[in-house]
Amino acid sequence: MRAYEIIDHTADIGVVVRGASLEELFANAAYAFFDLQVGLERVGTAESREVVVEGDDLEQLMVRWLQQLLVLLEVEELVVSEFNIEQADESGVRACVRGETLDPQRHELKGEIKAVTYHGLEVEETTQGWQAQIIFDV
């Protein structure tokens, strides 16, 4: 199953993410988030962080999950390339993520995501598993 596909959006960038399970869906959303910004093929896994988010529904959890990853990138300059989702359900997501400090000399910079939005956000179960549509403010 392909991790994500880009969808047309007028000013921002949208993606559709799929996963056989909720854990895979959240991992693929994280992969899309970082892959749109940095070429992940050169990102190592020397540093790890635990990421825990809680929410009232899957849409809120998706936004909070990706917002936490944005904080890692913006504040700690940590580029993440490995996402081990330990738990994902209606109430929360818990994961161990691995990556390394952003190095513009070594990492291919593709673009910048400024925010994760609720605009057009959908998280739903399908006959093939799970699917989410996410719009990023660029």
MARKOL-43701 format. One record per residue (C-alpha): residue in one letter; x, y, z. Coordinates in Angstrom, 1 decimal. Example, Ala and Ser with C-alpha at 12.3 -4.5 7.8 and 13.67 -1.06 7.14 Angstrom:
# MARKOL-43701
["A",[12.3,-4.5,7.8]];
["S",[13.7,-1.1,7.1]];
//
This chain:
# MARKOL-43701
["M",[0.0,0.0,0.0]];
["R",[1.4,3.4,-1.0]];
["A",[2.1,5.6,2.0]];
["Y",[0.4,8.8,0.6]];
["E",[-0.6,10.7,-2.5]];
["I",[-0.7,14.4,-3.1]];
["I",[-4.1,15.9,-3.9]];
["D",[-4.8,19.2,-5.6]];
["H",[-5.4,22.2,-3.4]];
["T",[-5.5,25.8,-4.3]];
["A",[-3.0,27.4,-1.9]];
["D",[-1.8,24.7,0.4]];
["I",[-0.8,21.1,0.0]];
["G",[-3.1,18.2,0.6]];
["V",[-2.5,14.5,0.9]];
["V",[-4.5,11.3,1.2]];
["V",[-2.9,8.8,3.5]];
["R",[-3.8,5.1,3.8]];
["G",[-3.1,2.3,6.2]];
["A",[-4.2,-1.2,6.9]];
["S",[-4.5,-0.3,10.6]];
["L",[-4.8,3.0,12.6]];
["E",[-1.1,2.5,13.6]];
["E",[-0.1,2.3,10.0]];
["L",[-2.3,5.3,9.1]];
["F",[-0.6,7.5,11.7]];
["A",[2.8,6.3,10.7]];
["N",[2.1,7.0,7.0]];
["A",[0.7,10.5,7.9]];
["A",[4.0,11.2,9.7]];
["Y",[6.0,9.9,6.8]];
["A",[4.1,12.1,4.4]];
["F",[4.6,15.1,6.7]];
["F",[8.4,14.8,6.7]];
["D",[8.8,13.5,3.2]];
["L",[7.1,16.6,1.8]];
["Q",[9.7,18.7,3.6]];
["V",[13.0,16.7,3.5]];
["G",[14.3,13.8,1.4]];
["L",[14.0,11.0,4.0]];
["E",[16.4,8.6,2.2]];
["R",[19.4,10.3,3.8]];
["V",[17.9,10.7,7.3]];
["G",[19.4,8.5,10.0]];
["T",[17.9,7.2,13.2]];
["A",[20.4,8.2,15.9]];
["E",[18.0,10.1,18.1]];
["S",[14.6,9.0,19.4]];
["R",[11.7,10.7,21.1]];
["E",[8.5,9.5,22.6]];
["V",[5.4,11.3,21.3]];
["V",[2.1,11.0,23.1]];
["V",[-1.1,12.8,22.2]];
["E",[-4.7,12.6,23.4]];
["G",[-7.9,13.8,21.8]];
["D",[-11.6,13.5,21.6]];
["D",[-11.8,11.9,18.1]];
["L",[-9.5,10.6,15.3]];
["E",[-9.5,14.0,13.5]];
["Q",[-8.3,15.8,16.6]];
["L",[-5.7,13.1,17.2]];
["M",[-4.3,13.3,13.7]];
["V",[-3.9,17.1,13.9]];
["R",[-2.3,16.9,17.4]];
["W",[0.0,14.1,16.3]];
["L",[1.3,16.0,13.3]];
["Q",[1.5,19.2,15.3]];
["Q",[3.8,17.4,17.8]];
["L",[6.0,16.4,14.9]];
["L",[6.0,20.0,13.6]];
["V",[7.3,21.0,17.0]];
["L",[10.1,18.4,16.9]];
["L",[11.1,19.8,13.5]];
["E",[10.7,23.5,14.2]];
["V",[12.0,23.7,17.8]];
["E",[14.5,20.8,18.0]];
["E",[15.3,20.7,14.3]];
["L",[14.8,16.9,14.4]];
["V",[14.0,15.2,11.1]];
["V",[12.2,11.9,11.7]];
["S",[12.3,9.0,9.4]];
["E",[11.1,6.1,11.5]];
["F",[7.7,5.9,13.2]];
["N",[6.9,3.1,15.6]];
["I",[3.3,3.6,16.6]];
["E",[2.9,1.6,19.8]];
["Q",[-0.8,2.5,20.3]];
["A",[-3.4,4.3,18.2]];
["D",[-7.1,4.4,19.1]];
["E",[-10.0,6.9,19.5]];
["S",[-8.5,8.3,22.7]];
["G",[-4.8,8.6,21.9]];
["V",[-1.6,7.9,20.0]];
["R",[1.7,6.8,21.6]];
["A",[4.8,6.4,19.5]];
["C",[8.6,6.2,19.5]];
["V",[10.0,8.2,16.6]];
["R",[13.6,8.1,15.4]];
["G",[15.5,10.6,13.3]];
["E",[18.4,13.0,13.4]];
["T",[19.2,16.7,13.6]];
["L",[18.5,18.6,10.4]];
["D",[21.6,19.2,8.4]];
["P",[21.0,21.3,5.3]];
["Q",[24.4,20.2,3.9]];
["R",[23.3,16.6,3.9]];
["H",[19.5,16.6,3.8]];
["E",[17.5,17.6,0.7]];
["L",[15.2,20.4,1.7]];
["K",[12.0,20.3,-0.4]];
["G",[9.6,22.8,1.2]];
["E",[8.2,24.0,4.5]];
["I",[4.9,23.1,6.3]];
["K",[3.9,25.9,8.5]];
["A",[0.8,24.3,10.1]];
["V",[-1.5,21.3,10.2]];
["T",[-5.1,22.4,9.5]];
["Y",[-8.6,21.1,10.2]];
["H",[-9.7,22.3,6.8]];
["G",[-10.9,19.4,4.7]];
["L",[-9.6,16.9,7.4]];
["E",[-11.1,13.4,7.2]];
["V",[-10.2,10.2,9.0]];
["E",[-12.3,7.2,8.1]];
["E",[-12.3,3.5,8.0]];
["T",[-12.7,2.0,4.6]];
["T",[-13.1,-1.5,3.2]];
["Q",[-9.3,-1.6,2.7]];
["G",[-8.4,-0.3,6.2]];
["W",[-8.0,3.4,7.1]];
["Q",[-7.8,6.6,5.1]];
["A",[-7.1,10.3,6.0]];
["Q",[-7.2,13.5,4.0]];
["I",[-5.0,16.2,5.4]];
["I",[-4.3,19.7,4.3]];
["F",[-1.0,21.4,5.3]];
["D",[-0.5,25.2,5.4]];
["V",[2.7,25.9,3.4]];
//
